Amino acid sequence: MLAQQHRWLNRSIRRASTAGLAIVVLATPLTVSAQERQSSFAADVARHVLLDPTTYVPAILAYDSTMRDWNSSQPFFRNGYVEHNPQFTASGLPNDTALGYDAGRKMILSDFVTNLEVSVANNVVTSIFERALIDKYPNHRKLVRTIGWIEKGAFASLVSYQLSASHYRQWQQNERMALQLGIR
């Protein structure tokens, strides 16, 4: 179920980001008269995306939480327990033999890259909107940037929570159970 939620969230975010980018491209007339102006537009967007922590936080938190969950599950797998998350089973079905440790790490790293791509796409679209609005309303630069920060912060918070909360809970539960059962 968790794997399905991750896939659904990633697909939904990709669709929204793609739709937003299409809207920007189609609805915002760019009055670029020289290559220099276009270059500064692209450089401004790139700078805002690369220097913005909301670009990285969701992917980092998802990676950290999933690795903690994965690492804390290993003692159970060594003692014959099965994996409940179908994303990390050999058959793709819940309650089956877990993937090998390295295969699980590769899957988690792949998820990290996908999550980072989603955040980058969101922040690119938001930065393009910001830049277009600032060009159109130069007297409201601070308002536009503030709204952009709110959007990126809300997006990063929502995605971070969706991708990491259940893994952090599972990691803590695994730690408690391992201590109670005396396995390490």
PyRosetta script that sets phi, psi and omega in degrees:
from pyrosetta import init, pose_from_sequence

init()
pose = pose_from_sequence("MLAQQHRWLNRSIRRASTAGLAIVVLATPLTVSAQERQSSFAADVARHVLLDPTTYVPAILAYDSTMRDWNSSQPFFRNGYVEHNPQFTASGLPNDTALGYDAGRKMILSDFVTNLEVSVANNVVTSIFERALIDKYPNHRKLVRTIGWIEKGAFASLVSYQLSASHYRQWQQNERMALQLGIR")
pose.set_psi(1, -41.0)
pose.set_omega(1, 179.6)
pose.set_phi(2, -63.6)
pose.set_psi(2, -40.6)
pose.set_omega(2, 178.7)
pose.set_phi(3, -63.4)
pose.set_psi(3, -39.1)
pose.set_omega(3, 178.1)
pose.set_phi(4, -65.1)
pose.set_psi(4, -38.9)
pose.set_omega(4, 178.0)
pose.set_phi(5, -63.6)
pose.set_psi(5, -42.1)
pose.set_omega(5, 178.6)
pose.set_phi(6, -61.3)
pose.set_psi(6, -48.0)
pose.set_omega(6, -179.1)
pose.set_phi(7, -63.5)
pose.set_psi(7, -42.8)
pose.set_omega(7, 180.0)
pose.set_phi(8, -62.8)
pose.set_psi(8, -45.6)
pose.set_omega(8, -179.4)
pose.set_phi(9, -62.3)
pose.set_psi(9, -46.0)
pose.set_omega(9, 179.8)
pose.set_phi(10, -62.2)
pose.set_psi(10, -42.6)
pose.set_omega(10, 178.5)
pose.set_phi(11, -64.5)
pose.set_psi(11, -43.2)
pose.set_omega(11, -179.2)
pose.set_phi(12, -63.3)
pose.set_psi(12, -43.2)
pose.set_omega(12, -179.2)
pose.set_phi(13, -67.3)
pose.set_psi(13, -41.9)
pose.set_omega(13, 178.0)
pose.set_phi(14, -60.8)
pose.set_psi(14, -44.0)
pose.set_omega(14, 179.2)
pose.set_phi(15, -61.6)
pose.set_psi(15, -45.4)
pose.set_omega(15, -179.0)
pose.set_phi(16, -64.3)
pose.set_psi(16, -41.8)
pose.set_omega(16, 179.7)
pose.set_phi(17, -66.3)
pose.set_psi(17, -41.8)
pose.set_omega(17, 178.5)
pose.set_phi(18, -64.6)
pose.set_psi(18, -43.0)
pose.set_omega(18, 178.6)
pose.set_phi(19, -63.4)
pose.set_psi(19, -42.7)
pose.set_omega(19, 178.7)
pose.set_phi(20, -62.3)
pose.set_psi(20, -41.9)
pose.set_omega(20, 178.1)
pose.set_phi(21, -64.7)
pose.set_psi(21, -41.7)
pose.set_omega(21, 178.2)
pose.set_phi(22, -62.9)
pose.set_psi(22, -41.7)
pose.set_omega(22, 178.4)
pose.set_phi(23, -61.8)
pose.set_psi(23, -43.7)
pose.set_omega(23, 179.8)
pose.set_phi(24, -61.5)
pose.set_psi(24, -47.1)
pose.set_omega(24, -177.4)
pose.set_phi(25, -64.4)
pose.set_psi(25, -41.3)
pose.set_omega(25, -176.0)
pose.set_phi(26, -82.6)
pose.set_psi(26, -33.8)
pose.set_omega(26, -172.0)
pose.set_phi(27, -98.3)
pose.set_psi(27, -17.7)
pose.set_omega(27, -177.1)
pose.set_phi(28, -102.7)
pose.set_psi(28, 109.7)
pose.set_omega(28, 177.8)
pose.set_phi(29, -74.4)
pose.set_psi(29, 119.3)
pose.set_omega(29, 179.2)
pose.set_phi(30, -92.6)
pose.set_psi(30, 117.5)
pose.set_omega(30, -179.8)
pose.set_phi(31, -95.1)
pose.set_psi(31, 67.4)
pose.set_omega(31, 179.9)
pose.set_phi(32, -93.1)
pose.set_psi(32, 113.7)
pose.set_omega(32, -177.6)
pose.set_phi(33, -100.2)
pose.set_psi(33, -17.3)
pose.set_omega(33, -178.7)
pose.set_phi(34, -138.4)
pose.set_psi(34, 156.5)
pose.set_omega(34, -179.6)
pose.set_phi(35, -63.1)
pose.set_psi(35, -31.5)
pose.set_omega(35, 179.6)
pose.set_phi(36, -62.5)
pose.set_psi(36, -42.7)
pose.set_omega(36, 179.5)
pose.set_phi(37, -62.2)
pose.set_psi(37, -43.6)
pose.set_omega(37, 179.7)
pose.set_phi(38, -64.5)
pose.set_psi(38, -40.5)
pose.set_omega(38, 179.7)
pose.set_phi(39, -63.3)
pose.set_psi(39, -42.1)
pose.set_omega(39, -179.3)
pose.set_phi(40, -68.6)
pose.set_psi(40, -32.9)
pose.set_omega(40, 176.4)
pose.set_phi(41, -62.5)
pose.set_psi(41, -51.5)
pose.set_omega(41, -179.6)
pose.set_phi(42, -63.5)
pose.set_psi(42, -40.6)
pose.set_omega(42, 179.8)
pose.set_phi(43, -65.3)
pose.set_psi(43, -39.4)
pose.set_omega(43, 179.3)
pose.set_phi(44, -64.1)
pose.set_psi(44, -46.0)
pose.set_omega(44, 178.9)
pose.set_phi(45, -62.4)
pose.set_psi(45, -47.6)
pose.set_omega(45, -179.7)
pose.set_phi(46, -59.7)
pose.set_psi(46, -43.7)
pose.set_omega(46, -179.6)
pose.set_phi(47, -61.8)
pose.set_psi(47, -45.0)
pose.set_omega(47, -179.3)
pose.set_phi(48, -64.5)
pose.set_psi(48, -37.2)
pose.set_omega(48, -179.3)
pose.set_phi(49, -72.3)
pose.set_psi(49, -46.4)
pose.set_omega(49, -176.0)
pose.set_phi(50, -69.3)
pose.set_psi(50, -31.5)
pose.set_omega(50, -177.7)
pose.set_phi(51, -93.1)
pose.set_psi(51, -2.3)
pose.set_omega(51, -176.7)
pose.set_phi(52, -89.2)
pose.set_psi(52, 120.5)
pose.set_omega(52, -179.7)
pose.set_phi(53, -62.3)
pose.set_psi(53, -25.7)
pose.set_omega(53, 179.9)
pose.set_phi(54, -67.3)
pose.set_psi(54, -13.4)
pose.set_omega(54, 175.4)
pose.set_phi(55, -69.9)
pose.set_psi(55, -35.4)
pose.set_omega(55, -171.3)
pose.set_phi(56, -103.4)
pose.set_psi(56, -30.4)
pose.set_omega(56, -171.2)
pose.set_phi(57, -56.7)
pose.set_psi(57, -48.3)
pose.set_omega(57, -178.8)
pose.set_phi(58, -58.7)
pose.set_psi(58, -43.7)
pose.set_omega(58, -179.0)
pose.set_phi(59, -66.8)
pose.set_psi(59, -40.3)
pose.set_omega(59, -179.9)
pose.set_phi(60, -66.1)
pose.set_psi(60, -45.5)
pose.set_omega(60, 179.0)
pose.set_phi(61, -64.7)
pose.set_psi(61, -40.4)
pose.set_omega(61, 178.2)
pose.set_phi(62, -63.9)
pose.set_psi(62, -42.4)
pose.set_omega(62, 178.7)
pose.set_phi(63, -63.3)
pose.set_psi(63, -49.2)
pose.set_omega(63, -178.5)
pose.set_phi(64, -59.8)
pose.set_psi(64, -47.5)
pose.set_omega(64, -177.4)
pose.set_phi(65, -65.7)
pose.set_psi(65, -40.8)
pose.set_omega(65, -179.1)
pose.set_phi(66, -68.8)
pose.set_psi(66, -39.6)
pose.set_omega(66, 177.4)
pose.set_phi(67, -65.1)
pose.set_psi(67, -39.5)
pose.set_omega(67, 177.5)
pose.set_phi(68, -62.9)
pose.set_psi(68, -43.8)
pose.set_omega(68, 177.6)
pose.set_phi(69, -61.2)
pose.set_psi(69, -48.5)
pose.set_omega(69, -178.0)
pose.set_phi(70, -62.2)
pose.set_psi(70, -47.7)
pose.set_omega(70, -179.4)
pose.set_phi(71, -65.0)
pose.set_psi(71, -39.1)
pose.set_omega(71, -178.9)
pose.set_phi(72, -74.3)
pose.set_psi(72, -15.3)
pose.set_omega(72, 177.2)
pose.set_phi(73, -83.6)
pose.set_psi(73, -21.0)
pose.set_omega(73, -174.1)
pose.set_phi(74, -57.3)
pose.set_psi(74, -42.9)
pose.set_omega(74, 178.3)
pose.set_phi(75, -60.1)
pose.set_psi(75, -33.5)
pose.set_omega(75, 178.4)
pose.set_phi(76, -68.1)
pose.set_psi(76, -42.3)
pose.set_omega(76, 179.9)
pose.set_phi(77, -63.2)
pose.set_psi(77, -39.1)
pose.set_omega(77, 178.7)
pose.set_phi(78, -65.1)
pose.set_psi(78, -21.3)
pose.set_omega(78, -179.6)
pose.set_phi(79, -104.6)
pose.set_psi(79, 20.3)
pose.set_omega(79, 172.3)
pose.set_phi(80, 90.6)
pose.set_psi(80, 2.6)
pose.set_omega(80, 177.4)
pose.set_phi(81, -75.1)
pose.set_psi(81, 158.4)
pose.set_omega(81, -179.5)
pose.set_phi(82, -105.9)
pose.set_psi(82, 163.4)
pose.set_omega(82, 178.6)
pose.set_phi(83, -90.9)
pose.set_psi(83, 134.0)
pose.set_omega(83, -179.8)
pose.set_phi(84, -89.1)
pose.set_psi(84, -27.2)
pose.set_omega(84, -178.7)
pose.set_phi(85, -81.2)
pose.set_psi(85, 113.1)
pose.set_omega(85, -176.3)
pose.set_phi(86, -62.2)
pose.set_psi(86, -21.6)
pose.set_omega(86, 178.0)
pose.set_phi(87, -63.0)
pose.set_psi(87, -26.3)
pose.set_omega(87, -175.2)
pose.set_phi(88, -112.4)
pose.set_psi(88, 22.5)
pose.set_omega(88, 176.1)
pose.set_phi(89, -108.5)
pose.set_psi(89, 155.8)
pose.set_omega(89, -179.4)
pose.set_phi(90, -64.7)
pose.set_psi(90, -34.3)
pose.set_omega(90, -176.7)
pose.set_phi(91, -91.5)
pose.set_psi(91, -14.7)
pose.set_omega(91, -174.7)
pose.set_phi(92, 82.7)
pose.set_psi(92, 8.7)
pose.set_omega(92, 179.2)
pose.set_phi(93, -110.3)
pose.set_psi(93, 149.7)
pose.set_omega(93, 178.4)
pose.set_phi(94, -68.7)
pose.set_psi(94, 158.9)
pose.set_omega(94, 177.0)
pose.set_phi(95, 57.2)
pose.set_psi(95, 50.4)
pose.set_omega(95, 179.8)
pose.set_phi(96, -134.6)
pose.set_psi(96, 178.0)
pose.set_omega(96, 179.8)
pose.set_phi(97, -60.7)
pose.set_psi(97, 132.6)
pose.set_omega(97, -178.3)
pose.set_phi(98, -72.5)
pose.set_psi(98, 154.2)
pose.set_omega(98, 171.8)
pose.set_phi(99, -61.4)
pose.set_psi(99, 162.2)
pose.set_omega(99, 172.4)
pose.set_phi(100, -64.4)
pose.set_psi(100, 159.4)
pose.set_omega(100, -176.1)
pose.set_phi(101, -56.9)
pose.set_psi(101, -47.9)
pose.set_omega(101, -178.2)
pose.set_phi(102, -65.6)
pose.set_psi(102, -38.3)
pose.set_omega(102, 177.8)
pose.set_phi(103, -64.1)
pose.set_psi(103, -39.0)
pose.set_omega(103, 177.2)
pose.set_phi(104, -65.4)
pose.set_psi(104, -41.4)
pose.set_omega(104, 177.7)
pose.set_phi(105, -62.9)
pose.set_psi(105, -41.1)
pose.set_omega(105, 178.4)
pose.set_phi(106, -62.9)
pose.set_psi(106, -39.9)
pose.set_omega(106, 179.0)
pose.set_phi(107, -65.1)
pose.set_psi(107, -41.2)
pose.set_omega(107, 179.7)
pose.set_phi(108, -65.6)
pose.set_psi(108, -40.4)
pose.set_omega(108, 177.3)
pose.set_phi(109, -64.9)
pose.set_psi(109, -39.6)
pose.set_omega(109, 176.7)
pose.set_phi(110, -62.0)
pose.set_psi(110, -42.0)
pose.set_omega(110, 176.3)
pose.set_phi(111, -62.7)
pose.set_psi(111, -38.2)
pose.set_omega(111, 177.8)
pose.set_phi(112, -58.3)
pose.set_psi(112, -47.0)
pose.set_omega(112, -179.6)
pose.set_phi(113, -62.9)
pose.set_psi(113, -44.3)
pose.set_omega(113, 178.7)
pose.set_phi(114, -61.6)
pose.set_psi(114, -44.6)
pose.set_omega(114, 179.7)
pose.set_phi(115, -64.6)
pose.set_psi(115, -38.0)
pose.set_omega(115, 177.3)
pose.set_phi(116, -65.0)
pose.set_psi(116, -41.5)
pose.set_omega(116, 178.3)
pose.set_phi(117, -59.9)
pose.set_psi(117, -41.3)
pose.set_omega(117, -179.8)
pose.set_phi(118, -63.8)
pose.set_psi(118, -44.7)
pose.set_omega(118, 179.3)
pose.set_phi(119, -65.4)
pose.set_psi(119, -40.9)
pose.set_omega(119, 177.7)
pose.set_phi(120, -61.6)
pose.set_psi(120, -45.6)
pose.set_omega(120, 180.0)
pose.set_phi(121, -59.8)
pose.set_psi(121, -45.2)
pose.set_omega(121, 178.7)
pose.set_phi(122, -60.7)
pose.set_psi(122, -45.7)
pose.set_omega(122, -176.6)
pose.set_phi(123, -71.2)
pose.set_psi(123, -31.1)
pose.set_omega(123, 174.6)
pose.set_phi(124, -64.8)
pose.set_psi(124, -48.4)
pose.set_omega(124, 180.0)
pose.set_phi(125, -60.4)
pose.set_psi(125, -46.0)
pose.set_omega(125, 179.5)
pose.set_phi(126, -62.3)
pose.set_psi(126, -42.9)
pose.set_omega(126, 179.9)
pose.set_phi(127, -66.1)
pose.set_psi(127, -36.3)
pose.set_omega(127, 176.4)
pose.set_phi(128, -64.3)
pose.set_psi(128, -45.4)
pose.set_omega(128, 176.6)
pose.set_phi(129, -59.3)
pose.set_psi(129, -46.8)
pose.set_omega(129, -179.8)
pose.set_phi(130, -57.5)
pose.set_psi(130, -50.3)
pose.set_omega(130, -177.0)
pose.set_phi(131, -62.5)
pose.set_psi(131, -42.5)
pose.set_omega(131, 179.5)
pose.set_phi(132, -64.1)
pose.set_psi(132, -41.3)
pose.set_omega(132, 179.1)
pose.set_phi(133, -68.8)
pose.set_psi(133, -37.7)
pose.set_omega(133, 177.7)
pose.set_phi(134, -65.8)
pose.set_psi(134, -39.5)
pose.set_omega(134, 176.8)
pose.set_phi(135, -63.3)
pose.set_psi(135, -37.3)
pose.set_omega(135, -178.3)
pose.set_phi(136, -79.9)
pose.set_psi(136, -35.4)
pose.set_omega(136, -178.1)
pose.set_phi(137, -127.1)
pose.set_psi(137, 72.8)
pose.set_omega(137, -175.0)
pose.set_phi(138, -63.7)
pose.set_psi(138, -22.2)
pose.set_omega(138, 179.4)
pose.set_phi(139, -78.1)
pose.set_psi(139, -7.0)
pose.set_omega(139, -178.2)
pose.set_phi(140, -117.9)
pose.set_psi(140, 30.1)
pose.set_omega(140, -177.6)
pose.set_phi(141, -55.1)
pose.set_psi(141, -47.4)
pose.set_omega(141, -176.7)
pose.set_phi(142, -64.1)
pose.set_psi(142, -42.0)
pose.set_omega(142, 178.4)
pose.set_phi(143, -62.6)
pose.set_psi(143, -45.4)
pose.set_omega(143, -179.2)
pose.set_phi(144, -62.9)
pose.set_psi(144, -45.3)
pose.set_omega(144, 179.2)
pose.set_phi(145, -63.6)
pose.set_psi(145, -38.9)
pose.set_omega(145, 179.2)
pose.set_phi(146, -63.6)
pose.set_psi(146, -45.9)
pose.set_omega(146, 178.1)
pose.set_phi(147, -62.8)
pose.set_psi(147, -38.7)
pose.set_omega(147, 176.7)
pose.set_phi(148, -62.0)
pose.set_psi(148, -43.2)
pose.set_omega(148, 178.1)
pose.set_phi(149, -64.0)
pose.set_psi(149, -38.8)
pose.set_omega(149, 178.6)
pose.set_phi(150, -63.1)
pose.set_psi(150, -46.1)
pose.set_omega(150, -179.7)
pose.set_phi(151, -61.9)
pose.set_psi(151, -48.6)
pose.set_omega(151, -178.2)
pose.set_phi(152, -65.4)
pose.set_psi(152, -38.0)
pose.set_omega(152, 178.0)
pose.set_phi(153, -66.3)
pose.set_psi(153, -42.8)
pose.set_omega(153, 178.8)
pose.set_phi(154, -65.3)
pose.set_psi(154, -43.5)
pose.set_omega(154, 178.5)
pose.set_phi(155, -60.8)
pose.set_psi(155, -49.0)
pose.set_omega(155, -179.0)
pose.set_phi(156, -61.9)
pose.set_psi(156, -39.7)
pose.set_omega(156, 179.5)
pose.set_phi(157, -64.6)
pose.set_psi(157, -47.8)
pose.set_omega(157, -179.6)
pose.set_phi(158, -61.4)
pose.set_psi(158, -49.5)
pose.set_omega(158, -178.0)
pose.set_phi(159, -65.6)
pose.set_psi(159, -42.6)
pose.set_omega(159, 178.8)
pose.set_phi(160, -58.7)
pose.set_psi(160, -46.1)
pose.set_omega(160, 179.7)
pose.set_phi(161, -63.7)
pose.set_psi(161, -47.5)
pose.set_omega(161, -178.3)
pose.set_phi(162, -59.5)
pose.set_psi(162, -39.1)
pose.set_omega(162, -174.8)
pose.set_phi(163, -85.8)
pose.set_psi(163, -22.0)
pose.set_omega(163, -171.2)
pose.set_phi(164, -118.5)
pose.set_psi(164, -25.0)
pose.set_omega(164, -171.8)
pose.set_phi(165, -58.3)
pose.set_psi(165, -46.8)
pose.set_omega(165, -177.3)
pose.set_phi(166, -67.2)
pose.set_psi(166, -33.9)
pose.set_omega(166, 178.7)
pose.set_phi(167, -69.9)
pose.set_psi(167, -39.2)
pose.set_omega(167, 176.5)
pose.set_phi(168, -64.4)
pose.set_psi(168, -40.5)
pose.set_omega(168, 177.6)
pose.set_phi(169, -63.1)
pose.set_psi(169, -44.1)
pose.set_omega(169, -179.5)
pose.set_phi(170, -64.6)
pose.set_psi(170, -40.3)
pose.set_omega(170, 178.2)
pose.set_phi(171, -58.9)
pose.set_psi(171, -46.6)
pose.set_omega(171, 179.8)
pose.set_phi(172, -65.1)
pose.set_psi(172, -40.3)
pose.set_omega(172, 178.2)
pose.set_phi(173, -64.5)
pose.set_psi(173, -42.3)
pose.set_omega(173, 178.2)
pose.set_phi(174, -60.5)
pose.set_psi(174, -43.1)
pose.set_omega(174, 179.9)
pose.set_phi(175, -61.7)
pose.set_psi(175, -44.7)
pose.set_omega(175, 179.5)
pose.set_phi(176, -64.4)
pose.set_psi(176, -44.8)
pose.set_omega(176, -178.9)
pose.set_phi(177, -65.3)
pose.set_psi(177, -40.9)
pose.set_omega(177, 179.0)
pose.set_phi(178, -61.9)
pose.set_psi(178, -40.2)
pose.set_omega(178, 178.7)
pose.set_phi(179, -66.1)
pose.set_psi(179, -43.6)
pose.set_omega(179, -179.9)
pose.set_phi(180, -66.0)
pose.set_psi(180, -38.6)
pose.set_omega(180, -178.3)
pose.set_phi(181, -86.1)
pose.set_psi(181, -11.7)
pose.set_omega(181, 179.1)
pose.set_phi(182, 71.1)
pose.set_psi(182, 33.1)
pose.set_omega(182, 176.7)
pose.set_phi(183, -111.5)
pose.set_psi(183, 146.0)
pose.set_omega(183, 178.4)
pose.set_phi(184, -145.7)
pose.dump_pdb("model.pdb")
